[in-house]
Amino acid sequence: MKEEYPKDFFIKLDSDDYRIGRLTLTKITESFNVEIDIVSKENKKIWAHIDVLYNLNDPQEALDRGVQRLSEFLNQSEN
């Protein structure tokens, strides 16, 4: 069974009742990219574009690195 891309993954933000983190995983030939955004819970419109990580070898690695990058951004915002 062939997997469909892009795939969106949503992450609850403890400090925000109105927005969520979104990781969009895309497959490009044999590598993966992940786009990191903060979006509105209600309509999924982008509130902040954080980063894009390119040329990752594994989808789980891409997601893990995306979560790490989102966490770094949120920690910077709090300080």
N, C-alpha and C positions, 0 to 999 in steps of 0.2 A: 504494500500500500504506500503510495507516494504522499509525502507530507506537503502541506500547502504553506507557503510563505507569502507575505509577512505574517507574523504572529504577534499579537499584543499580550503583554503580561502586566497586570496592575498591582501596585504595592500601596497598602494603606499608610498614610502619613499620620503618625500619632499626634503631631502638633497642629493638624489642619483638618477641620471638619468639612471643608468645601472642595479640596483638591486631593488628587492621588498621583502617585508616580506611575509612569507608563514606560515600559521597555518594549520597543518594537524590534523584533528579531527578523532579519532578512538573510536569505541564503543567496550568495553570489558565486556561481560555479561550485567550487568545493570549499569556500570559506564563508564565514558568517560576520555580519555587521549587526550592531545593536545601537539603536537611537534611544537616547534618554531624555524624557520630557516630564514636566509636571503639568497635569491637565485638570480641567474642571470635572468634578464628579458627575455633574448633571448632564453636560453635553459633550464632554471629552475634548473641548477646545483647548489648544495649547496655551498655558499660562506662562511657562518658561521652558525654553529649549536649553538643555544642560550640555549635551555632548553627543558625538557619534564615535563609536569605537569600531575600527575596521580590521578586516583580515584575521579574524580569530578562527582557530582550527576546529572548535567544537561548540555546539549550541549551548551546552551547560556552562562552558567557560565564558561564553559571551554574556549569558545571563548573570553569572556570578560577578563578572567585571562590571556589568551595568549597574547592579545593585550596589557594588562598592563605590562606583563613581557618583551615584545618586546620594549615597550616604555622606560622602565627602562634601558634596555641594550643600547638603542640608546642614552639616556641621559648620561649614564656613558661614552660612547665612545666620546661624544662631550667635556667632561670636562677633 
